[in-house]
């Protein structure tokens, strides 16, 4: 029984990491597991607490440049282009200006434009079009304008 609970907890931790979830709660047959990114406890049915700390987001590019993550402002479906047959808003290598629209996020049947929070060159696109993203998930990584010059 305890082994099954540990396996379930490990599976939930992998899911939380994979989808960059800030919080995940799961209940079944009297077992409640709550995972929070900030390192808050995971609750077990016996009332014990186990500290859980998900690893921080790490840039996937060389350390030569200080990268800036452009994150999802809300939970929703990420779209890299304004329509299926249109070119992407931005691609790797493109230079974006602060305020420039870089993608759309659909939430509750509303398409929300997502502007760049700062200027820089796109070095990585971290989400796939049509993918559900959580608020705070990294969508793009930029090399800041100061580093590009």
C-alpha positions in Angstrom: 0.0 0.0 0.0 2.7 2.5 1.0 4.8 1.5 -2.1 1.8 2.3 -4.3 1.4 5.7 -2.7 5.1 6.4 -3.2 4.9 5.4 -6.9 1.8 7.6 -7.4 3.6 10.5 -5.7 6.6 10.0 -8.0 4.4 9.9 -11.1 2.7 13.2 -10.0 6.1 14.8 -9.4 7.2 13.9 -12.9 4.0 15.4 -14.3 4.4 18.6 -12.3 8.0 19.0 -13.5 7.2 18.1 -17.2 4.3 20.7 -17.4 5.9 23.3 -15.2 2.9 23.2 -12.8 3.0 25.6 -9.8 0.5 23.4 -8.0 -0.9 19.9 -8.5 -3.6 18.3 -6.3 -4.7 14.7 -6.6 -7.3 12.7 -4.5 -8.3 9.0 -4.7 -9.6 6.6 -2.1 -8.9 8.8 0.9 -5.4 9.7 -0.3 -4.7 13.3 -1.0 -1.5 14.6 -2.5 -0.7 18.3 -2.9 2.4 19.4 -4.7 3.5 23.1 -4.8 6.5 24.4 -6.7 7.7 26.6 -3.8 8.7 23.6 -1.8 5.6 23.3 0.4 4.8 19.9 1.9 3.1 17.0 0.2 0.4 15.6 2.4 0.0 11.8 3.0 -3.1 10.1 4.4 -1.3 9.5 7.7 -0.9 13.3 8.1 2.9 13.1 7.6 4.5 15.8 5.5 7.3 15.3 3.0 9.2 18.3 1.7 9.0 18.6 -2.0 11.1 21.0 -4.1 10.7 21.0 -7.8 13.9 22.1 -9.6 14.0 25.7 -10.9 13.7 26.5 -14.6 17.1 26.3 -16.1 18.1 27.9 -19.5 18.8 25.4 -22.2 21.5 27.5 -23.9 25.2 28.1 -23.2 26.2 30.2 -20.3 27.8 32.8 -22.6 24.6 34.8 -22.7 22.3 35.7 -19.8 18.9 34.5 -21.1 15.5 35.9 -20.3 12.5 33.6 -20.1 9.3 34.9 -21.6 6.6 33.1 -19.6 2.9 32.4 -20.1 0.8 35.2 -18.4 -2.1 32.7 -18.0 -3.0 29.1 -18.4 -4.3 28.2 -21.8 -3.5 26.8 -25.3 -0.3 28.2 -26.8 -0.4 29.2 -30.5 2.8 30.2 -32.3 1.0 31.8 -35.2 -2.3 33.8 -35.7 -3.8 31.0 -37.8 -2.8 27.5 -38.9 -1.7 28.6 -42.3 0.1 31.8 -41.2 3.8 32.0 -40.4 4.8 32.1 -36.7 4.9 35.4 -34.9 8.6 34.8 -34.1 11.2 32.2 -34.8 14.6 31.3 -33.4 17.0 34.0 -34.5 14.4 36.8 -34.8 14.9 40.0 -32.9 11.8 41.1 -30.9 11.1 44.5 -29.5 9.5 45.0 -26.1 5.7 45.0 -26.6 5.8 43.0 -29.8 3.3 40.2 -30.0 5.1 36.8 -29.9 2.2 34.4 -29.6 -1.4 33.8 -28.6 -2.8 32.0 -25.6 -6.4 30.8 -25.9 -8.3 30.7 -22.5 -12.0 30.2 -22.3 -12.4 30.6 -26.1 -10.7 34.0 -26.0 -7.5 34.5 -27.9 -5.1 36.6 -25.9 -2.1 38.3 -27.5 1.1 37.9 -25.6 3.7 40.7 -25.9 7.4 40.4 -25.3 8.3 41.8 -21.9 11.6 43.0 -23.2 13.7 43.3 -26.4 16.1 40.6 -27.5 16.9 37.8 -29.9 14.8 34.6 -29.7 17.2 31.7 -28.9 14.6 29.0 -28.1 10.9 28.3 -28.5 9.9 26.2 -25.6 6.3 25.4 -26.3 4.6 23.7 -29.2 1.6 25.2 -31.0 -1.6 23.7 -29.7 0.0 22.7 -26.4 -1.7 23.5 -23.1 0.6 25.7 -21.0 0.3 26.7 -17.4 0.7 30.2 -16.1 4.4 30.9 -15.6 5.5 28.2 -18.1 8.5 29.3 -20.2 7.3 30.0 -23.8 10.5 31.6 -25.3 14.0 32.3 -24.2 15.6 35.5 -25.3 19.1 36.8 -25.4 18.6 40.3 -24.0 19.2 43.4 -26.2 22.2 44.4 -24.1 23.9 41.0 -24.8 23.0 41.1 -28.6 24.7 44.4 -29.3 
